[in-house]
């Protein structure tokens, strides 16, 4: 984070820094979405290790929004693995995992969140909210007719994916999470390091390549991989969804979605007997120790072989894809379904 701050602070006056640091948590938008952007397809040409055919659904929530997803493996497989990314990544993050899981016999679905990847991008930061993301991805699961789902979710993919599972529990037969959480407010003062990230770095970093370079710890990303991570955002106008995400994390009681997350925990996850596993990494300063909350809370997490993935940073999918796939496949094999849920 220090190196990222160094990249942006030198170009800002003290007044600009203070103004950015004193942001207030955004309220849920009341206005309709008026302008939706779509990254030109030629931005995604010849991406390294990303040969996947595009698939799309149009959501019925908050206007007409097209969601892109990767759909690999047998379409009529009895089970589906749903891979959900966070911020500021997209389904490219799963490029190494998808082939491994397909070879193991699974149908693998990897959507791009609205505002990311090949999915549509509402133009304004004010167009986005936590609840809109939950609505969009819930509708995606329904429209794509997904069932018997094993979810793996990381970062914002967990914040959203866990809420989708709480809304549509009959469609999920297992949950695995890594480097994520389900915040419920209660923080009186946002930590300075996170306020710097949400207030300044996430708003002023010219592109996201430095973040990935600093968060993937087991290797050095190639120039081709950096280009692929930046592909969805060829201009600033496409970055609204990725820039607003840090400010939407419901850390304080003043954030939206605090009560919705509390409800998901109380009504669903503290009574969730379906298999649940944590696969966090050992070198992620953001979510270090966060796995303990879920291991203690969720009945379905009892007796599971939780793992701390070694030599992996925040984006553990890029650091240790083989190890992560091995853990997922063993988790699935050790917890056979008790019958189709839909």
VOBA-1610 file (N, C-alpha, C; in pm, whole numbers, padded with zeros to 5 digits, always signed):
BEGIN
Unk+00083-00121+00000Unk+00000+00000+00000Unk+00086+00126+00000Unk+00202+00120+00071Unk+00288+00238+00077Unk+00335+00279-00062Unk+00372+00180-00146Unk+00419+00213-00280Unk+00307+00271-00365Unk+00185+00220-00348Unk+00071+00273-00423Unk+00041+00417-00381Unk+00050+00444-00250Unk+00026+00580-00203Unk+00130+00675-00260Unk+00253+00625-00269Unk+00358+00709-00324Unk+00332+00748-00468Unk+00264+00659-00542Unk+00235+00687-00683Unk+00133+00797-00702Unk+00045+00815-00604Unk-00064+00911-00624Unk-00051+01038-00539Unk+00010+01028-00420Unk+00011+01143-00330Unk+00094+01259-00384Unk+00200+01227-00458Unk+00287+01332-00508Unk+00220+01427-00605Unk+00109+01387-00661Unk+00038+01469-00759Unk-00079+01546-00699Unk-00096+01536-00566Unk-00212+01598-00501Unk-00169+01706-00403Unk-00249+01811-00393Unk-00224+01914-00292Unk-00276+01865-00158Unk-00236+01932-00051Unk-00282+01893+00083Unk-00433+01910+00094Unk-00489+02012+00030Unk-00634+02030+00033Unk-00706+01916-00037Unk-00652+01872-00151Unk-00712+01759-00223Unk-00705+01632-00140Unk-00592+01608-00073Unk-00577+01489+00010Unk-00679+01489+00123Unk-00692+01603+00192Unk-00786+01611+00303Unk-00930+01592+00257Unk-00962+01649+00141Unk-01097+01634+00088Unk-01127+01488+00055Unk-01032+01418-00006Unk-01052+01278-00042Unk-01061+01189+00082Unk-00979+01219+00182Unk-00980+01137+00304Unk-01110+01151+00381Unk-01176+01264+00370Unk-01297+01289+00448Unk-01424+01250+00371Unk-01415+01139+00298Unk-01534+01092+00226Unk-01636+01036+00326Unk-01761+01041+00287Unk-01867+00981+00368Unk-01920+00857+00296Unk-01963+00755+00369Unk-02015+00634+00305Unk-02131+00667+00212Unk-02128+00617+00090Unk-02237+00648-00005Unk-02370+00588+00042Unk-02477+00659+00015Unk-02611+00608+00041Unk-02656+00523-00078Unk-02752+00435-00056Unk-02807+00359-00168Unk-02867+00454-00270Unk-02837+00434-00397Unk-02889+00525-00500Unk-03040+00512-00516Unk-03103+00625-00535Unk-03247+00629-00560Unk-03278+00658-00706Unk-03183+00719-00775Unk-03204+00757-00914Unk-03180+00637-01006Unk-03248+00632-01118Unk-03224+00523-01213Unk-03090+00540-01284Unk-03039+00430-01336Unk-02916+00434-01414Unk-02949+00487-01553Unk-02879+00591-01595Unk-02911+00655-01722Unk-02812+00623-01833Unk-02686+00598-01797Unk-02583+00578-01899Unk-02503+00453-01867Unk-02503+00357-01957Unk-02432+00231-01939Unk-02327+00217-02048Unk-02204+00190-02007Unk-02092+00176-02100Unk-02059+00028-02121Unk-01993+00000-02231Unk-01949-00137-02261Unk-01808-00129-02319Unk-01713-00192-02252Unk-01575-00190-02300Unk-01568-00250-02440Unk-01504-00182-02535Unk-01493-00237-02671Unk-01432-00376-02673Unk-01487-00462-02755Unk-01443-00601-02759Unk-01296-00614-02799Unk-01248-00521-02880Unk-01109-00535-02923Unk-01009-00515-02810Unk-01055-00463-02696Unk-00966-00453-02580Unk-00931-00589-02523Unk-01011-00690-02556Unk-00993-00823-02498Unk-00930-00922-02597Unk-00880-00872-02707Unk-00823-00961-02807Unk-00687-01015-02761Unk-00666-01144-02783Unk-00534-01208-02763Unk-00481-01192-02621Unk-00569-01210-02524Unk-00525-01204-02385Unk-00456-01335-02347Unk-00350-01323-02273Unk-00270-01439-02234Unk-00350-01535-02148Unk-00357-01663-02191Unk-00421-01771-02114Unk-00570-01750-02091Unk-00635-01679-02183Unk-00779-01654-02168Unk-00849-01682-02301Unk-00866-01813-02335Unk-00925-01849-02463Unk-01075-01870-02459Unk-01140-01831-02350Unk-01277-01874-02322Unk-01379-01798-02406Unk-01480-01873-02451Unk-01589-01816-02529Unk-01678-01730-02439Unk-01719-01611-02484Unk-01804-01525-02401Unk-01949-01572-02401Unk-02014-01553-02287Unk-02157-01580-02270Unk-02219-01462-02198Unk-02348-01438-02222Unk-02411-01319-02165Unk-02553-01348-02120Unk-02594-01277-02013Unk-02735-01265-01977Unk-02764-01118-01956Unk-02888-01078-01977Unk-02932-00942-01949Unk-03016-00943-01822Unk-02973-00863-01725Unk-03045-00861-01598Unk-03175-00785-01611Unk-03264-00811-01518Unk-03393-00743-01515Unk-03399-00638-01405Unk-03287-00618-01337Unk-03283-00522-01227Unk-03212-00394-01268Unk-03266-00280-01228Unk-03200-00150-01243Unk-03169-00119-01389Unk-03262-00150-01476Unk-03243-00126-01618Unk-03189-00248-01689Unk-03153-00230-01813Unk-03100-00341-01892Unk-02948-00341-01882Unk-02894-00440-01811Unk-02750-00452-01787Unk-02706-00590-01835Unk-02606-00593-01922Unk-02555-00721-01973Unk-02441-00771-01886Unk-02453-00896-01840Unk-02349-00959-01758Unk-02279-01066-01840Unk-02148-01058-01842Unk-02066-01159-01911Unk-02027-01270-01816Unk-02015-01391-01867Unk-01964-01502-01786Unk-01896-01606-01872Unk-01798-01671-01812Unk-01733-01788-01871Unk-01814-01910-01831Unk-01837-01999-01926Unk-01913-02122-01901Unk-01840-02236-01970Unk-01760-02309-01892Unk-01676-02417-01947Unk-01712-02549-01883Unk-01681-02659-01953Unk-01713-02791-01901Unk-01848-02837-01950Unk-01889-02959-01911Unk-02016-03015-01959Unk-02136-02934-01911Unk-02219-02890-02005Unk-02332-02804-01971Unk-02438-02875-01889Unk-02442-03006-01897Unk-02543-03082-01822Unk-02480-03160-01706Unk-02367-03109-01657Unk-02304-03172-01541Unk-02399-03164-01421Unk-02389-03262-01334Unk-02478-03264-01217Unk-02442-03156-01116Unk-02318-03108-01123Unk-02276-03004-01030Unk-02205-02892-01104Unk-02216-02772-01048Unk-02156-02653-01107Unk-02070-02584-01002Unk-01951-02540-01043Unk-01867-02456-00958Unk-01881-02313-01006Unk-01920-02225-00914Unk-01938-02083-00943Unk-01821-02007-00881Unk-01740-01943-00965Unk-01622-01870-00921Unk-01650-01721-00927Unk-01643-01653-00813Unk-01676-01511-00807Unk-01554-01428-00766Unk-01523-01333-00851Unk-01408-01245-00828Unk-01449-01123-00746Unk-01349-01044-00711Unk-01374-00921-00638Unk-01321-00800-00712Unk-01269-00704-00637Unk-01228-00575-00692Unk-01076-00562-00687Unk-01015-00512-00795Unk-01069-00466-00922Unk-01047-00571-01033Unk-01061-00696-01000Unk-01031-00803-01095Unk-01153-00837-01180Unk-01142-00943-01257Unk-01254-00994-01336Unk-01228-01142-01359Unk-01305-01207-01444Unk-01293-01352-01457Unk-01156-01395-01505Unk-01076-01304-01557Unk-00938-01336-01593Unk-00861-01392-01473Unk-00898-01350-01353Unk-00832-01398-01231Unk-00839-01551-01219Unk-00939-01613-01282Unk-00959-01758-01271Unk-00908-01834-01393Unk-00828-01769-01476Unk-00786-01830-01602Unk-00709-01960-01583Unk-00632-01972-01474Unk-00555-02095-01449Unk-00639-02202-01379Unk-00741-02161-01305Unk-00822-02256-01230Unk-00929-02323-01316Unk-00985-02249-01409Unk-01095-02302-01489Unk-01057-02431-01560Unk-00945-02439-01632Unk-00913-02566-01701Unk-00892-02683-01605Unk-00834-02657-01488Unk-00811-02765-01391Unk-00944-02822-01343Unk-01037-02735-01311Unk-01167-02779-01259Unk-01250-02846-01368Unk-01237-02800-01491Unk-01307-02865-01603Unk-01253-03006-01624Unk-01122-03020-01618Unk-01063-03155-01634Unk-01109-03249-01523Unk-01146-03195-01410Unk-01196-03278-01299Unk-01342-03316-01318Unk-01405-03266-01426Unk-01539-03308-01460Unk-01651-03212-01426Unk-01616-03091-01385Unk-01719-02997-01341Unk-01754-02896-01449Unk-01877-02849-01446Unk-01913-02728-01518Unk-01864-02610-01434Unk-01798-02515-01497Unk-01738-02403-01425Unk-01793-02273-01482Unk-01849-02192-01394Unk-01906-02063-01431Unk-01827-01953-01360Unk-01781-01855-01437Unk-01707-01742-01379Unk-01762-01612-01437Unk-01854-01547-01366Unk-01911-01421-01416Unk-01820-01302-01387Unk-01842-01197-01465Unk-01782-01067-01435Unk-01887-00982-01364Unk-01854-00930-01248Unk-01946-00841-01180Unk-01979-00721-01269Unk-02095-00663-01248Unk-02131-00542-01321Unk-02028-00433-01289Unk-01977-00370-01395Unk-01872-00270-01378Unk-01732-00325-01399Unk-01722-00456-01428Unk-01592-00522-01438Unk-01588-00612-01562Unk-01467-00643-01605Unk-01450-00738-01714Unk-01528-00699-01838Unk-01595-00798-01896Unk-01674-00777-02018Unk-01819-00741-01987Unk-01854-00734-01859Unk-01990-00694-01823Unk-02008-00543-01844Unk-02134-00504-01856Unk-02166-00362-01873Unk-02121-00281-01752Unk-02099-00151-01776Unk-02044-00062-01674Unk-02128+00066-01665Unk-02222+00071-01570Unk-02289+00199-01546Unk-02185+00309-01526Unk-02214+00428-01580Unk-02110+00529-01598Unk-02072+00604-01472Unk-02163+00612-01374Unk-02138+00694-01256Unk-02111+00609-01133Unk-02024+00658-01045Unk-02003+00588-00918Unk-02134+00578-00840Unk-02218+00679-00852Unk-02346+00680-00780Unk-02444+00575-00832Unk-02413+00512-00945Unk-02500+00407-00998Unk-02484+00275-00922Unk-02379+00263-00842Unk-02345+00135-00780Unk-02379+00135-00632Unk-02421+00020-00584Unk-02438-00003-00441Unk-02420-00151-00414Unk-02395-00184-00290Unk-02385-00324-00248Unk-02513-00398-00286Unk-02628-00340-00254Unk-02754-00410-00279Unk-02783-00426-00428Unk-02743-00330-00509Unk-02759-00348-00653Unk-02674-00463-00704Unk-02554-00476-00651Unk-02469-00590-00691Unk-02533-00723-00651Unk-02588-00729-00530Unk-02656-00852-00487Unk-02775-00881-00578Unk-02850-00780-00614Unk-02963-00799-00704Unk-02917-00849-00841Unk-02815-00785-00894Unk-02765-00824-01026Unk-02718-00969-01028Unk-02641-01008-00927Unk-02584-01144-00929Unk-02687-01249-00890Unk-02785-01214-00808Unk-02894-01308-00780Unk-02971-01335-00909Unk-02998-01231-00985Unk-03069-01247-01111Unk-02985-01326-01211Unk-02854-01306-01207Unk-02766-01385-01294Unk-02780-01534-01265Unk-02775-01572-01137Unk-02785-01712-01100Unk-02918-01771-01148Unk-03025-01693-01135Unk-03156-01740-01177Unk-03164-01751-01329Unk-03121-01647-01400Unk-03132-01649-01546Unk-03041-01752-01611Unk-02924-01775-01552Unk-02834-01878-01605Unk-02878-02018-01564Unk-02984-02026-01483Unk-03043-02152-01439Unk-02940-02241-01369Unk-02867-02180-01276Unk-02764-02252-01203Unk-02825-02319-01080Unk-02785-02442-01055Unk-02828-02514-00935Unk-02718-02612-00898Unk-02733-02675-00782Unk-02629-02765-00730Unk-02492-02697-00738Unk-02487-02577-00684Unk-02370-02491-00696Unk-02274-02513-00580Unk-02146-02526-00614Unk-02038-02506-00518Unk-01980-02370-00545Unk-01994-02280-00451Unk-01944-02144-00466Unk-01800-02134-00416Unk-01714-02071-00496Unk-01588-02021-00441Unk-01586-01871-00466Unk-01565-01794-00359Unk-01573-01649-00369Unk-01460-01585-00292Unk-01403-01479-00351Unk-01291-01407-00291Unk-01317-01257-00297Unk-01267-01183-00197Unk-01280-01039-00193Unk-01429-01001-00204Unk-01463-00901-00287Unk-01604-00863-00302Unk-01689-00976-00358Unk-01627-01074-00422Unk-01703-01191-00465Unk-01766-01263-00348Unk-01701-01257-00231Unk-01758-01316-00111Unk-01866-01229-00049Unk-01841-01098-00042Unk-01943-01008+00013Unk-02073-01020-00064Unk-02061-01033-00197Unk-02181-01045-00281Unk-02229-01190-00288Unk-02136-01283-00311Unk-02175-01423-00328Unk-02241-01483-00205Unk-02194-01447-00086Unk-02257-01499+00035Unk-02399-01446+00050Unk-02420-01322+00011Unk-02555-01267+00017Unk-02646-01333-00087Unk-02592-01367-00203Unk-02672-01438-00304Unk-02710-01577-00251Unk-02615-01645-00188Unk-02644-01776-00131Unk-02748-01766-00020Unk-02743-01658+00059Unk-02842-01638+00165Unk-02980-01613+00106Unk-02985-01549-00009Unk-03112-01520-00075Unk-03166-01643-00148Unk-03076-01726-00204Unk-03116-01841-00285Unk-03051-01969-00232Unk-03071-02003-00105Unk-02997-02115-00045Unk-03026-02249-00110Unk-03143-02264-00170Unk-03180-02392-00231Unk-03094-02425-00352Unk-03021-02326-00405Unk-02940-02350-00524Unk-02795-02387-00491Unk-02756-02382-00364Unk-02617-02403-00326Unk-02603-02530-00243Unk-02500-02611-00276Unk-02477-02734-00201Unk-02344-02731-00124Unk-02260-02633-00154Unk-02135-02615-00078Unk-02091-02470-00096Unk-02015-02421+00002Unk-01956-02288-00009Unk-01810-02294+00035Unk-01724-02235-00046Unk-01583-02216-00011Unk-01551-02068-00030Unk-01479-02010+00065Unk-01445-01868+00055Unk-01296-01849+00082Unk-01242-01745+00023Unk-01102-01711+00047Unk-01083-01561+00050Unk-01015-01511+00151Unk-00978-01370+00161Unk-01098-01278+00139Unk-01200-01299+00220Unk-01322-01221+00209Unk-01387-01209+00345Unk-01508-01154+00350Unk-01579-01138+00476Unk-01723-01099+00451Unk-01794-01071+00558Unk-01932-01024+00550Unk-01946-00915+00657Unk-01895-00795+00631Unk-01888-00690+00734Unk-02027-00646+00781Unk-02034-00613+00909Unk-02162-00574+00969Unk-02148-00444+01048Unk-02065-00352+00999Unk-02049-00224+01067Unk-01977-00239+01200Unk-02004-00146+01291Unk-01946-00152+01425Unk-01812-00085+01439Unk-01751-00041+01328Unk-01622+00028+01336Unk-01649+00176+01358Unk-01602+00228+01470Unk-01626+00369+01502Unk-01543+00461+01413Unk-01421+00424+01388Unk-01331+00505+01308Unk-01263+00416+01205Unk-01283+00444+01076Unk-01221+00366+00970Unk-01069+00373+00986Unk-00998+00260+00990Unk-00853+00263+01004Unk-00787+00350+00896Unk-00682+00419+00933Unk-00620+00515+00843Unk-00573+00449+00714Unk-00518+00328+00723Unk-00467+00263+00603Unk-00581+00234+00505Unk-00699+00194+00559Unk-00812+00169+00470Unk-00871+00300+00419Unk-00871+00403+00504Unk-00921+00533+00458Unk-00833+00587+00346Unk-00702+00563+00355Unk-00613+00604+00246Unk-00646+00528+00118Unk-00673+00399+00132Unk-00705+00317+00015Unk-00839+00360-00046Unk-00943+00368+00037Unk-01076+00400-00014Unk-01088+00546-00056Unk-01018+00634+00018Unk-01033+00776-00008Unk-00947+00828-00120Unk-00824+00778-00129Unk-00728+00838-00223Unk-00680+00740-00330Unk-00616+00629-00286Unk-00550+00542-00383Unk-00648+00484-00483Unk-00763+00435-00434Unk-00860+00374-00525Unk-00921+00476-00620Unk-00914+00604-00586Unk-00973+00709-00669Unk-00873+00768-00768Unk-00745+00760-00735Unk-00647+00832-00815Unk-00543+00744-00884Unk-00536+00616-00850Unk-00441+00528-00918Unk-00478+00523-01067Unk-00385+00552-01157Unk-00421+00561-01299Unk-00476+00432-01358Unk-00422+00319-01315Unk-00473+00188-01359Unk-00445+00088-01248Unk-00497-00035-01265Unk-00493-00131-01155Unk-00373-00224-01157Unk-00288-00216-01258Unk-00174-00307-01266Unk-00084-00301-01143Unk-00051-00182-01088Unk+00034-00180-00969Unk-00026-00253-00850Unk-00160-00250-00838Unk-00224-00321-00727Unk-00204-00472-00741Unk-00221-00524-00862Unk-00201-00667-00882Unk-00054-00704-00863Unk+00035-00621-00911Unk+00179-00649-00896Unk+00216-00657-00749Unk+00155-00572-00666Unk+00188-00571-00524Unk+00116-00675-00442Unk+00010-00736-00499Unk-00072-00830-00423Unk-00053-00975-00463Unk+00015-01000-00573Unk+00054-01135-00614Unk+00198-01154-00569Unk+00221-01246-00476Unk+00350-01251-00406Unk+00442-01364-00450Unk+00389-01465-00518Unk+00470-01583-00549Unk+00540-01575-00683Unk+00509-01473-00761Unk+00568-01459-00894Unk+00557-01313-00935Unk+00620-01280-01045Unk+00608-01148-01103Unk+00516-01156-01224Unk+00411-01076-01222Unk+00320-01076-01335Unk+00391-01027-01461Unk+00359-01092-01573Unk+00417-01049-01700Unk+00346-00924-01750Unk+00406-00858-01847Unk+00342-00741-01908Unk+00210-00781-01974Unk+00205-00901-02030Unk+00080-00949-02092Unk-00030-00966-01988Unk+00006-01015-01869Unk-00093-01031-01762Unk-00138-00896-01708Unk-00046-00803-01694Unk-00084-00668-01652Unk-00181-00606-01752Unk-00153-00624-01881Unk-00242-00571-01984Unk-00380-00634-01974Unk-00385-00764-01944Unk-00514-00832-01935Unk-00595-00781-01817Unk-00531-00758-01704Unk-00605-00706-01588Unk-00656-00563-01614Unk-00584-00488-01695Unk-00628-00352-01728Unk-00724-00347-01846Unk-00740-00458-01917Unk-00818-00457-02041Unk-00959-00401-02026Unk-01032-00431-01917Unk-01169-00379-01907Unk-01178-00228-01891Unk-01063-00163-01861Unk-01065-00021-01824Unk-00971+00060-01914Unk-00999+00065-02045Unk-00908+00137-02135Unk-00906+00287-02115Unk-01013+00340-02053Unk-01021+00484-02023Unk-01082+00502-01885Unk-01061+00620-01829Unk-01113+00650-01696Unk-01264+00632-01689Unk-01336+00660-01796Unk-01482+00655-01791Unk-01535+00515-01762Unk-01453+00412-01782Unk-01497+00275-01756Unk-01469+00230-01612Unk-01409+00314-01528Unk-01358+00271-01398Unk-01449+00304-01280Unk-01568+00356-01305Unk-01653+00400-01193Unk-01683+00288-01095Unk-01720+00170-01145Unk-01755+00058-01058Unk-01639+00010-00974Unk-01519+00009-01033Unk-01403-00037-00957Unk-01356+00068-00858Unk-01376+00193-00887Unk-01332+00299-00795Unk-01423+00311-00673Unk-01551+00286-00688Unk-01643+00307-00576Unk-01643+00191-00477Unk-01603+00072-00519Unk-01615-00047-00433Unk-01556-00029-00293Unk-01433+00023-00278Unk-01380+00033-00141Unk-01466+00116-00047Unk-01534+00216-00100Unk-01618+00302-00016Unk-01750+00237+00020Unk-01784+00127-00047Unk-01909+00057-00018Unk-01896-00051+00088Unk-01772-00086+00127Unk-01753-00190+00229Unk-01819-00145+00358Unk-01917-00219+00410Unk-01995-00172+00527Unk-01921-00190+00659Unk-01820-00105+00679Unk-01740-00113+00801Unk-01806-00042+00918Unk-01869+00072+00890Unk-01928+00152+00998Unk-02080+00137+00997Unk-02141+00179+01105Unk-02287+00172+01113Unk-02353+00271+01017Unk-02276+00366+00966Unk-02329+00461+00870Unk-02333+00411+00728Unk-02273+00294+00704Unk-02275+00236+00570Unk-02410+00170+00542Unk-02447+00168+00415Unk-02562+00089+00372Unk-02527-00059+00381Unk-02628-00144+00387Unk-02618-00291+00382Unk-02571-00355+00513Unk-02551-00274+00618Unk-02514-00332+00747Unk-02624-00425+00798Unk-02747-00378+00797Unk-02857-00460+00850Unk-02884-00581+00761Unk-02866-00565+00630Unk-02885-00679+00540Unk-02782-00788+00568Unk-02658-00749+00593Unk-02556-00849+00625Unk-02580-00913+00761Unk-02622-00833+00858Unk-02656-00890+00988Unk-02769-00992+00973Unk-02867-00960+00891Unk-02978-01052+00870Unk-02934-01181+00804Unk-02844-01172+00705Unk-02794-01293+00640Unk-02721-01382+00739Unk-02646-01320+00830Unk-02573-01398+00930Unk-02669-01464+01028Unk-02764-01385+01080Unk-02853-01436+01185Unk-02953-01538+01131Unk-03010-01509+01015Unk-03115-01596+00961Unk-03062-01716+00887Unk-02945-01699+00823Unk-02897-01804+00733Unk-02769-01870+00784Unk-02662-01795+00794Unk-02533-01861+00810Unk-02509-01918+00949Unk-02570-01865+01053Unk-02551-01929+01183Unk-02634-02057+01195Unk-02718-02083+01093Unk-02794-02208+01086Unk-02759-02290+00962Unk-02652-02256+00895Unk-02615-02316+00766Unk-02542-02449+00790Unk-02611-02559+00764Unk-02552-02691+00785Unk-02489-02750+00660Unk-02499-02677+00550Unk-02438-02721+00424Unk-02287-02704+00434Unk-02207-02794+00373Unk-02061-02785+00385Unk-02006-02648+00349Unk-01916-02600+00433Unk-01863-02463+00423Unk-01715-02469+00462Unk-01627-02418+00376Unk-01484-02425+00403Unk-01419-02291+00379Unk-01314-02261+00457Unk-01236-02139+00437Unk-01101-02176+00378Unk-01062-02101+00274Unk-00934-02121+00206Unk-00868-01984+00192Unk-00818-01932+00303Unk-00754-01802+00305Unk-00605-01819+00278Unk-00537-01709+00252Unk-00393-01716+00222Unk-00311-01663+00339Unk-00182-01694+00334Unk-00095-01661+00447Unk-00032-01522+00437Unk-00043-01457+00321Unk+00024-01329+00303Unk-00073-01221+00255Unk-00195-01225+00307Unk-00292-01121+00274Unk-00316-01035+00397Unk-00259-00915+00401Unk-00278-00830+00520Unk-00420-00779+00536Unk-00500-00787+00430Unk-00635-00730+00433Unk-00729-00818+00516Unk-00724-00950+00494Unk-00823-01040+00556Unk-00759-01137+00654Unk-00635-01114+00693Unk-00566-01204+00784Unk-00647-01232+00910Unk-00675-01360+00936Unk-00751-01400+01053Unk-00901-01400+01034Unk-00949-01350+00920Unk-01092-01341+00898Unk-01163-01474+00885Unk-01087-01579+00859Unk-01148-01711+00845Unk-01208-01762+00976Unk-01154-01717+01089Unk-01200-01768+01219Unk-01346-01733+01245Unk-01389-01618+01198Unk-01529-01578+01217Unk-01623-01682+01158Unk-01595-01725+01035Unk-01683-01820+00968Unk-01669-01961+01026Unk-01548-01998+01064Unk-01529-02130+01123Unk-01606-02145+01253Unk-01615-02037+01330Unk-01688-02040+01456Unk-01839-02025+01436Unk-01879-01952+01333Unk-02020-01918+01314Unk-02100-02028+01245Unk-02047-02082+01137Unk-02126-02165+01045Unk-02123-02311+01088Unk-02238-02371+01118Unk-02239-02514+01156Unk-02177-02603+01050Unk-02199-02570+00922Unk-02144-02652+00814Unk-01994-02645+00800Unk-01931-02552+00874Unk-01785-02542+00870Unk-01718-02637+00969Unk-01796-02692+01061Unk-01739-02780+01163Unk-01689-02910+01099Unk-01566-02946+01132Unk-01510-03071+01082Unk-01454-03065+00942Unk-01461-02950+00877Unk-01405-02937+00743Unk-01255-02913+00750Unk-01187-02943+00640Unk-01041-02930+00635Unk-01006-02789+00584Unk-01021-02692+00674Unk-00988-02555+00638Unk-00837-02543+00613Unk-00802-02455+00519Unk-00662-02442+00481Unk-00620-02295+00482Unk-00495-02272+00519Unk-00428-02147+00491Unk-00334-02175+00375Unk-00363-02115+00259Unk-00284-02140+00139Unk-00151-02064+00152Unk-00043-02137+00148Unk+00089-02077+00171Unk+00143-02012+00046Unk+00227-01911+00069Unk+00293-01835-00038Unk+00189-01776-00133Unk+00090-01712-00075Unk-00017-01651-00154Unk-00059-01519-00090Unk-00081-01418-00174Unk-00127-01288-00128Unk-00277-01275-00140Unk-00324-01152-00160Unk-00468-01129-00164Unk-00532-01203-00281Unk-00466-01202-00396Unk-00520-01270-00514Unk-00462-01411-00521Unk-00507-01495-00428Unk-00452-01630-00418Unk-00481-01714-00541Unk-00584-01678-00619Unk-00613-01752-00742Unk-00499-01741-00842Unk-00428-01628-00839Unk-00316-01609-00929Unk-00187-01664-00869Unk-00176-01659-00737Unk-00056-01710-00670Unk-00050-01862-00669Unk-00159-01927-00631Unk-00157-02072-00608Unk-00281-02139-00668Unk-00300-02131-00800Unk-00422-02189-00859Unk-00429-02340-00845Unk-00316-02410-00860Unk-00318-02556-00849Unk-00354-02601-00708Unk-00292-02539-00608Unk-00321-02574-00469Unk-00467-02543-00436Unk-00516-02429-00480Unk-00653-02390-00452Unk-00751-02488-00517Unk-00724-02528-00641Unk-00811-02626-00708Unk-00807-02761-00638Unk-00690-02801-00593Unk-00679-02927-00519Unk-00767-02924-00395Unk-00761-02814-00321Unk-00843-02802-00200Unk-00991-02805-00234Unk-01031-02736-00341Unk-01171-02734-00380Unk-01221-02872-00420Unk-01141-02941-00500Unk-01181-03074-00548Unk-01191-03171-00430Unk-01096-03165-00337Unk-01103-03252-00220Unk-01222-03219-00132Unk-01252-03092-00119Unk-01370-03047-00043Unk-01498-03104-00105Unk-01508-03098-00236Unk-01626-03150-00305Unk-01636-03302-00288Unk-01525-03371-00307Unk-01526-03518-00296Unk-01557-03563-00153Unk-01514-03485-00056Unk-01535-03523+00084Unk-01675-03491+00133Unk-01750-03416+00053Unk-01885-03375+00092Unk-01982-03400-00023Unk-02011-03527-00053Unk-02100-03557-00165Unk-02239-03499-00140Unk-02308-03459-00245Unk-02440-03399-00229Unk-02539-03499-00175Unk-02636-03448-00102Unk-02739-03534-00045Unk-02862-03542-00135Unk-02841-03513-00263Unk-02951-03513-00358Unk-02966-03379-00421Unk-03011-03375-00544Unk-03028-03250-00616Unk-03122-03158-00539Unk-03084-03029-00534Unk-03165-02934-00459Unk-03269-02866-00548Unk-03249-02870-00679Unk-03346-02808-00770Unk-03364-02899-00892
//
